Amino acid sequence: MPDEIVPQRCVVVLPSTGEFDSRTYRIARTLHERGHQVTVLARWKPGLAREEIHPVGYPILRVEATAIDGLPFPAVTLPIMRALRIAARPILGPTPTPTPAAAGSVGADASQDAASTDPGADETDPGWAHPAARDPGRLRGYVRRARIFLMIRSHRRRGLAAAPPADVYHGMAYMGISVALALGRRHRARVVYDSRDIYMVAANLARLRGPIKAVLARLERGWARAADRVITVNRPYADELARRFGVEIPAIVMNCSYRYEPPSPATRRFHDQLGLEPATRVVLYQGGFSRGRGVEQLIQAVHRVPDTVLVVMGYGALEADFRAAAAAEENRGKVHVLPAVPPTELLDWVASADVVGVLFQHDTLNNYLSTPNKFLEAMAAGVPTVCSDHPGMGPIARETGCGIPVDPSDIEAIAGAIRTIVDAPPDERGARRARALAAAHDTYNWETQVQTLLDEYTRLTGRRW
């Protein structure tokens, strides 16, 4: 391989706003700091700039992708769609308004952002005929699922109009790769598919059945095969994706944080923010607010650990549910909800916790095989985890000593593991933190992991990235 870095161009296509996407941030920052021209092509939403320069120096372009914009021949189809919507009102009824779950119950179903998941499917659905006759809400669900294809089409159309020429287009997720491939064809560039999840068995798409799921899976498989390289985030995912897509084993670029030195003595950000007593221990969940992440189990477990609170920090569809649970009488003062923080500030907050809970449930194959960002971020911050004893976390936790793997559905096992960490003598607690930090500095860090990505880019373009 060539030794000297040759400045080149990369566009990272992201099917979200990019506000909190740490992997995109790290890739773009790395390329920018190495002298490359990198642009993040994200999605716009009201309140965000359509064009801005990230504080580290790379540009972000945001395009507006909508289902209506994705319709073919919009001048003709839009009036027809409006007429159909009016005609369907007696069947569909008014658009439902989301309501929080009952206090103390945080498992209510909520639709996800179509950029990452399918919005709510019933896995017990016996068929697809005459949905409105069985359930008016079911027809609405099918309409939402059909919107996925229109959103992809709109994003591709808007992306083709906005994105600059590049040597490599890096498509994030199944809703980004289609855009990246279209751009790659236009500019005769190489294309990388970053499959950060096994999307067809993740979240609500895992529960989807019928022809829409089959079509979407077939499309993703075709996109993966059309890409010049598929990458993913751990070995269990790589093996499964190779089997599903019929491609060579994807390159593995773990979604690790930069090497980080926690402040000494540790800061007390959560204590200061929430007015906690000095002796209070903090268990942290941080990340997306969606089903299957173990927040419900942590809420139950923290009640079995004296002088300890749970902080749930992040954003997502279940935010109202978690806030309702925190406000419930039985959880008041024991459970707190805080908003997400930018990737540049995250580790400072994580380092202020005593334990991080990463308890993905075995509700989907994707969750079962995952190595979540929050697991690696806790390691980077030198904070021990109580994690799921699953293939993507359990072996790493045992090998490095960075955490205690447990059955993520066993409330007493979770509580016991938390007590083992927070009730240990100070020297033992310090040793656990030191082991986590050492593993992050040695292997599980972005500086090490990104070399695989740079080597793949170099192989594809023939010039050192």
C-alpha positions as CSV (number, residue, x, y, z in Angstrom):
1,M,0.0,0.0,0.0
2,P,1.2,3.6,-0.6
3,D,2.7,5.2,2.4
4,E,2.0,8.9,2.0
5,I,-1.4,10.3,2.6
6,V,-3.0,11.6,-0.6
7,P,-5.8,14.2,0.0
8,Q,-9.1,12.7,-1.3
9,R,-12.8,13.4,-1.0
10,C,-15.4,11.5,1.0
11,V,-19.2,12.0,1.5
12,V,-20.8,10.2,4.4
13,V,-24.5,9.7,3.7
14,L,-26.5,9.7,7.0
15,P,-30.2,8.9,7.2
16,S,-30.7,11.1,10.3
17,T,-29.9,14.7,11.3
18,G,-26.4,13.9,12.5
19,E,-26.7,15.7,15.8
20,F,-25.8,12.8,18.0
21,D,-24.3,10.3,15.6
22,S,-20.9,9.5,17.1
23,R,-19.7,7.1,14.4
24,T,-20.2,9.7,11.7
25,Y,-18.6,12.3,13.8
26,R,-15.5,10.2,14.4
27,I,-15.2,9.1,10.7
28,A,-15.6,12.7,9.5
29,R,-13.3,14.1,12.1
30,T,-10.6,11.6,11.3
31,L,-10.7,12.2,7.6
32,H,-10.8,16.0,8.0
33,E,-7.8,15.9,10.4
34,R,-5.8,13.8,7.9
35,G,-6.3,16.5,5.2
36,H,-9.2,15.0,3.3
37,Q,-12.2,16.8,2.0
38,V,-15.1,15.2,3.9
39,T,-18.8,16.2,3.8
40,V,-21.6,14.8,5.9
41,L,-24.9,14.5,3.9
42,A,-27.7,14.3,6.6
43,R,-31.4,14.9,6.8
44,W,-32.9,18.3,7.7
45,K,-35.6,18.9,10.3
46,P,-37.1,22.2,11.4
47,G,-34.8,24.1,13.7
48,L,-31.6,22.9,12.2
49,A,-29.3,24.6,9.7
50,R,-29.4,23.2,6.2
51,E,-25.7,23.9,5.9
52,E,-23.2,24.3,8.7
53,I,-19.6,23.7,9.6
54,H,-19.1,21.3,12.4
55,P,-16.9,22.7,15.2
56,V,-14.0,20.4,14.2
57,G,-14.1,21.8,10.7
58,Y,-16.1,19.6,8.2
59,P,-19.3,20.7,6.5
60,I,-22.7,19.2,7.1
61,L,-25.4,19.4,4.4
62,R,-28.9,18.6,5.3
63,V,-31.6,17.8,2.8
64,E,-35.3,17.5,3.4
65,A,-36.6,14.0,2.6
66,T,-40.3,13.5,2.8
67,A,-42.7,10.7,1.7
68,I,-44.6,13.2,-0.5
69,D,-41.4,14.3,-2.2
70,G,-40.7,10.6,-2.9
71,L,-43.8,10.1,-5.0
72,P,-43.3,9.7,-8.7
73,F,-44.7,12.5,-10.8
74,P,-45.6,14.6,-7.8
75,A,-47.6,17.1,-9.8
76,V,-50.1,14.3,-10.7
77,T,-49.8,12.0,-7.7
78,L,-50.0,14.6,-4.9
79,P,-53.6,15.7,-5.7
80,I,-54.6,12.0,-5.9
81,M,-53.0,11.3,-2.6
82,R,-54.8,14.2,-1.0
83,A,-58.1,12.9,-2.4
84,L,-57.4,9.4,-1.1
85,R,-56.6,10.7,2.3
86,I,-59.9,12.6,2.5
87,A,-61.7,9.5,1.3
88,A,-60.0,7.3,3.9
89,R,-60.8,9.4,6.9
90,P,-64.0,7.5,7.7
91,I,-61.8,4.3,7.9
92,L,-58.6,5.7,9.4
93,G,-60.2,8.2,11.8
94,P,-58.2,11.1,13.1
95,T,-54.4,10.9,13.4
96,P,-53.7,9.5,16.9
97,T,-51.9,11.6,19.4
98,P,-49.1,9.7,21.2
99,T,-49.7,9.5,24.9
100,P,-47.3,8.5,27.7
101,A,-47.6,5.1,29.2
102,A,-49.1,4.7,32.6
103,A,-46.9,5.9,35.4
104,G,-44.3,3.3,36.2
105,S,-44.8,1.4,32.9
106,V,-42.1,2.2,30.4
107,G,-42.7,-0.5,27.7
108,A,-45.4,1.2,25.6
109,D,-45.1,0.7,21.9
110,A,-44.1,3.9,20.0
111,S,-43.2,4.5,16.4
112,Q,-39.6,4.9,15.6
113,D,-37.9,7.2,13.2
114,A,-38.2,5.7,9.7
115,A,-34.5,6.5,9.1
116,S,-33.5,3.6,11.3
117,T,-36.5,1.3,11.9
118,D,-39.8,0.3,10.6
119,P,-42.6,2.1,12.5
120,G,-44.4,-0.6,14.4
121,A,-45.5,-3.9,13.0
122,D,-47.6,-6.6,14.7
123,E,-45.8,-9.9,14.6
124,T,-49.1,-11.8,15.2
125,D,-50.6,-10.4,12.0
126,P,-52.0,-13.4,10.1
127,G,-52.1,-11.8,6.7
128,W,-52.4,-8.6,4.7
129,A,-55.9,-8.7,3.1
130,H,-58.5,-6.1,4.0
131,P,-56.5,-4.6,6.9
132,A,-59.0,-1.8,7.6
133,A,-61.8,-4.3,8.1
134,R,-59.8,-5.9,10.9
135,D,-58.3,-2.8,12.4
136,P,-58.3,0.8,11.1
137,G,-55.0,1.4,12.9
138,R,-53.4,-1.5,11.0
139,L,-54.1,0.3,7.7
140,R,-52.4,3.4,9.1
141,G,-49.4,1.1,10.0
142,Y,-49.2,-0.2,6.5
143,V,-49.2,3.3,5.1
144,R,-46.3,4.2,7.5
145,R,-44.3,1.2,6.3
146,A,-44.9,2.2,2.6
147,R,-43.5,5.6,3.5
148,I,-40.0,3.9,4.1
149,F,-39.7,3.4,0.3
150,L,-40.8,6.9,-0.5
151,M,-38.4,8.4,2.1
152,I,-35.5,6.5,0.5
153,R,-36.5,7.7,-2.9
154,S,-36.8,11.3,-1.7
155,H,-33.5,11.2,0.1
156,R,-31.8,9.8,-3.0
157,R,-33.3,12.5,-5.2
158,R,-32.4,15.3,-2.8
159,G,-28.9,13.9,-2.2
160,L,-28.1,13.7,-5.9
161,A,-28.9,17.4,-6.1
162,A,-26.9,18.5,-3.1
163,A,-23.9,16.2,-2.6
164,P,-20.5,17.2,-4.1
165,P,-18.4,14.8,-6.1
166,A,-16.2,12.4,-4.1
167,D,-13.8,9.5,-4.4
168,V,-15.7,7.5,-1.8
169,Y,-19.3,7.6,-0.8
170,H,-19.9,6.0,2.6
171,G,-23.5,5.0,3.1
172,M,-24.7,4.6,6.6
173,A,-27.5,2.1,7.3
174,Y,-30.0,0.7,4.9
175,M,-31.6,4.1,4.3
176,G,-28.3,5.7,3.4
177,I,-26.7,3.1,1.1
178,S,-29.2,3.7,-1.7
179,V,-28.2,7.4,-1.8
180,A,-24.5,6.5,-1.7
181,L,-24.8,4.1,-4.6
182,A,-26.7,6.6,-6.7
183,L,-24.0,9.2,-6.0
184,G,-21.3,6.6,-6.7
185,R,-22.7,5.8,-10.1
186,R,-23.1,9.5,-11.0
187,H,-19.5,10.3,-10.1
188,R,-17.8,6.9,-10.9
189,A,-16.7,6.7,-7.3
190,R,-16.3,3.8,-4.8
191,V,-19.1,3.0,-2.4
192,V,-18.9,1.6,1.2
193,Y,-22.0,0.2,2.9
194,D,-21.7,0.7,6.7
195,S,-24.2,-1.8,8.1
196,R,-24.1,-0.8,11.8
197,D,-27.0,-3.2,12.6
198,I,-28.6,-6.2,11.1
199,Y,-31.5,-4.1,10.1
200,M,-34.0,-6.7,9.0
201,V,-33.9,-8.3,12.5
202,A,-33.6,-5.0,14.4
203,A,-36.2,-3.1,16.4
204,N,-39.6,-2.9,14.7
205,L,-38.4,-4.3,11.4
206,A,-37.8,-7.6,13.3
207,R,-41.5,-7.8,13.9
208,L,-42.5,-6.9,10.4
209,R,-44.0,-9.7,8.3
210,G,-45.3,-10.0,4.7
211,P,-44.3,-8.6,1.3
212,I,-43.0,-5.2,2.4
213,K,-40.4,-6.9,4.6
214,A,-39.4,-9.3,1.8
215,V,-39.0,-6.4,-0.7
216,L,-37.0,-4.4,1.8
217,A,-34.7,-7.3,2.6
218,R,-34.2,-8.0,-1.1
219,L,-33.4,-4.4,-1.8
220,E,-30.9,-4.2,1.1
221,R,-29.2,-7.4,-0.1
222,G,-28.9,-5.9,-3.6
223,W,-27.5,-2.7,-2.3
224,A,-24.9,-4.6,-0.2
225,R,-23.8,-6.6,-3.2
226,A,-23.6,-3.5,-5.4
227,A,-21.3,-1.7,-2.8
228,D,-17.6,-2.1,-3.2
229,R,-17.2,-3.0,0.4
230,V,-19.5,-3.8,3.4
231,I,-18.3,-2.9,6.9
232,T,-19.8,-3.5,10.2
233,V,-19.1,-3.1,13.9
234,N,-18.3,-6.5,15.4
235,R,-17.6,-10.1,14.5
236,P,-21.0,-11.6,15.2
237,Y,-22.6,-9.1,12.9
238,A,-20.0,-9.7,10.2
239,D,-20.6,-13.4,10.1
240,E,-24.4,-12.9,10.0
241,L,-24.3,-10.2,7.3
242,A,-22.0,-12.3,5.1
243,R,-24.5,-15.1,5.3
244,R,-27.5,-12.8,4.6
245,F,-26.0,-10.7,1.8
246,G,-23.9,-13.4,0.2
247,V,-20.8,-11.1,0.4
248,E,-17.3,-11.6,1.7
249,I,-16.9,-11.2,5.5
250,P,-17.4,-7.5,6.1
251,A,-14.5,-5.5,7.5
252,I,-14.9,-4.8,11.2
253,V,-14.6,-1.2,12.4
254,M,-15.8,-1.3,16.0
255,N,-17.6,1.8,17.1
256,C,-15.1,2.8,19.8
257,S,-14.4,6.2,21.3
258,Y,-11.2,8.1,21.1
259,R,-8.6,7.3,23.8
260,Y,-9.7,9.4,26.8
261,E,-8.2,10.3,30.2
262,P,-10.9,10.6,32.8
263,P,-10.5,13.6,35.2
264,S,-8.9,12.8,38.5
265,P,-10.5,13.2,40.9
266,A,-13.7,12.2,39.1
267,T,-16.2,15.0,38.4
268,R,-19.7,14.9,39.9
269,R,-21.7,16.0,37.0
270,F,-24.8,14.0,37.8
271,H,-24.7,15.0,41.5
272,D,-24.4,18.7,40.5
273,Q,-27.1,18.5,37.9
274,L,-29.6,16.6,40.0
275,G,-28.7,17.9,43.5
276,L,-27.8,14.4,44.7
277,E,-26.4,13.6,48.2
278,P,-22.6,13.2,48.0
279,A,-22.8,9.5,49.1
280,T,-25.3,8.6,46.3
281,R,-24.1,6.2,43.7
282,V,-25.1,6.6,40.0
283,V,-26.1,3.9,37.6
284,L,-26.2,5.3,34.1
285,Y,-28.1,4.3,31.0
286,Q,-27.3,6.5,28.0
287,G,-28.3,6.3,24.4
288,G,-31.5,5.8,22.4
289,F,-34.8,5.6,24.2
290,S,-36.3,2.5,22.5
291,R,-37.6,-0.9,23.3
292,G,-35.3,-3.8,24.3
293,R,-32.5,-1.7,25.8
294,G,-33.0,-2.8,29.4
295,V,-34.1,0.5,30.9
296,E,-37.2,-1.2,32.3
297,Q,-35.1,-3.8,34.0
298,L,-32.7,-1.2,35.4
299,I,-35.6,0.7,36.9
300,Q,-36.7,-2.4,38.8
301,A,-33.2,-3.4,39.8
302,V,-32.1,0.0,41.2
303,H,-34.7,-0.3,43.9
304,R,-32.7,-3.3,45.3
305,V,-29.5,-1.3,45.6
306,P,-29.5,1.2,48.6
307,D,-28.1,4.7,48.2
308,T,-28.1,4.4,44.4
309,V,-30.1,6.1,41.7
310,L,-30.6,5.4,38.0
311,V,-30.0,8.2,35.4
312,V,-31.5,7.6,32.0
313,M,-29.9,10.0,29.5
314,G,-30.7,10.2,25.9
315,Y,-33.5,10.7,23.4
316,G,-36.0,8.8,21.4
317,A,-39.5,7.5,21.0
318,L,-39.9,6.4,24.6
319,E,-38.9,9.6,26.2
320,A,-42.4,10.4,27.4
321,D,-42.7,6.9,28.9
322,F,-39.4,7.1,30.8
323,R,-40.3,10.6,32.1
324,A,-43.7,9.3,33.3
325,A,-41.9,6.4,35.0
326,A,-39.5,8.7,36.7
327,A,-42.3,10.9,37.9
328,A,-44.3,7.9,39.4
329,E,-44.5,7.9,43.2
330,E,-42.6,4.7,43.5
331,N,-39.7,5.9,41.4
332,R,-39.5,9.5,42.5
333,G,-35.9,10.4,43.5
334,K,-34.7,7.0,42.4
335,V,-35.0,7.4,38.6
336,H,-34.0,10.6,36.7
337,V,-34.2,11.4,33.0
338,L,-31.8,13.8,31.3
339,P,-31.5,14.9,27.7
340,A,-28.8,13.6,25.4
341,V,-25.4,15.4,25.1
342,P,-23.2,15.9,22.1
343,P,-20.6,13.3,21.3
344,T,-17.8,15.8,22.2
345,E,-19.2,16.0,25.8
346,L,-20.4,12.5,26.3
347,L,-17.4,10.8,28.0
348,D,-17.1,13.5,30.6
349,W,-20.6,12.7,31.7
350,V,-20.2,8.9,31.5
351,A,-17.0,9.2,33.6
352,S,-19.1,10.7,36.4
353,A,-21.2,7.5,36.8
354,D,-20.3,4.6,39.1
355,V,-21.8,1.9,36.8
356,V,-23.2,1.9,33.3
357,G,-26.0,-0.5,32.5
358,V,-25.9,-2.0,29.0
359,L,-28.7,-4.6,29.2
360,F,-29.9,-5.2,25.6
361,Q,-32.6,-7.8,25.7
362,H,-32.8,-11.0,23.6
363,D,-35.9,-9.7,21.9
364,T,-34.2,-9.5,18.4
365,L,-31.2,-11.1,16.8
366,N,-29.7,-7.7,16.3
367,N,-29.8,-6.9,20.0
368,Y,-28.5,-10.3,20.9
369,L,-25.4,-10.0,18.7
370,S,-24.7,-6.3,19.3
371,T,-21.7,-4.6,20.9
372,P,-23.5,-1.3,21.7
373,N,-21.7,2.1,21.6
374,K,-22.6,2.6,25.2
375,F,-20.7,-0.5,26.2
376,L,-17.5,0.8,24.5
377,E,-18.1,4.4,25.7
378,A,-18.2,3.1,29.3
379,M,-15.0,1.3,28.7
380,A,-13.4,4.4,27.2
381,A,-14.5,6.5,30.3
382,G,-13.1,3.9,32.7
383,V,-16.5,3.0,34.1
384,P,-17.4,-0.7,34.8
385,T,-20.6,-2.1,33.1
386,V,-23.3,-4.5,34.0
387,C,-23.9,-5.9,30.6
388,S,-25.9,-8.6,28.7
389,D,-24.2,-12.0,28.6
390,H,-24.6,-12.0,24.9
391,P,-22.0,-12.8,22.1
392,G,-21.2,-9.1,21.4
393,M,-20.5,-8.1,25.0
394,G,-20.1,-11.1,27.4
395,P,-16.7,-12.3,25.9
396,I,-15.2,-8.8,25.9
397,A,-16.3,-8.1,29.5
398,R,-14.8,-11.3,30.7
399,E,-11.6,-11.0,28.7
400,T,-10.9,-7.4,29.8
401,G,-12.5,-7.4,33.2
402,C,-14.4,-4.2,32.2
403,G,-17.8,-5.4,33.4
404,I,-20.0,-8.1,34.8
405,P,-22.1,-10.1,32.2
406,V,-25.6,-11.1,33.4
407,D,-28.9,-12.4,32.1
408,P,-30.4,-9.1,31.1
409,S,-33.9,-10.2,32.0
410,D,-33.0,-11.3,35.6
411,I,-33.7,-8.4,37.9
412,E,-32.0,-9.9,40.9
413,A,-28.9,-10.8,38.9
414,I,-28.7,-7.2,37.6
415,A,-29.1,-5.7,41.1
416,G,-26.5,-8.2,42.4
417,A,-24.0,-7.2,39.8
418,I,-24.6,-3.5,40.6
419,R,-24.1,-4.1,44.3
420,T,-20.9,-6.0,43.6
421,I,-19.5,-3.0,41.9
422,V,-20.7,-0.1,44.0
423,D,-20.3,-1.8,47.4
424,A,-16.8,-3.0,46.8
425,P,-13.9,-1.5,48.8
426,P,-12.3,1.6,47.2
427,D,-9.2,-0.2,45.9
428,E,-11.3,-2.8,44.2
429,R,-13.6,-0.2,42.6
430,G,-10.4,1.6,41.4
431,A,-9.0,-1.6,40.0
432,R,-12.2,-2.2,38.0
433,R,-12.1,1.2,36.5
434,A,-8.4,0.8,35.7
435,R,-9.1,-2.5,33.9
436,A,-11.8,-0.9,31.8
437,L,-9.6,2.1,30.9
438,A,-6.6,-0.1,30.0
439,A,-8.7,-2.2,27.6
440,A,-9.9,0.9,25.9
441,H,-6.4,2.4,25.6
442,D,-4.9,-0.9,24.3
443,T,-7.5,-2.2,21.8
444,Y,-11.0,-0.8,22.1
445,N,-10.3,2.8,20.9
446,W,-11.1,4.7,17.7
447,E,-7.4,5.4,16.9
448,T,-6.9,1.6,16.5
449,Q,-10.2,0.7,14.9
450,V,-10.2,3.4,12.2
451,Q,-7.0,2.0,10.7
452,T,-9.1,-0.8,9.2
453,L,-11.4,1.8,7.5
454,L,-8.5,3.8,6.2
455,D,-6.9,0.6,4.8
456,E,-10.2,-0.3,3.0
457,Y,-10.5,3.2,1.5
458,T,-6.9,3.0,0.4
459,R,-7.5,-0.4,-1.2
460,L,-10.6,0.9,-3.1
461,T,-9.0,4.1,-4.5
462,G,-5.4,3.0,-4.7
463,R,-4.2,6.0,-2.8
464,R,-3.4,6.3,0.9
465,W,-6.1,7.8,3.0
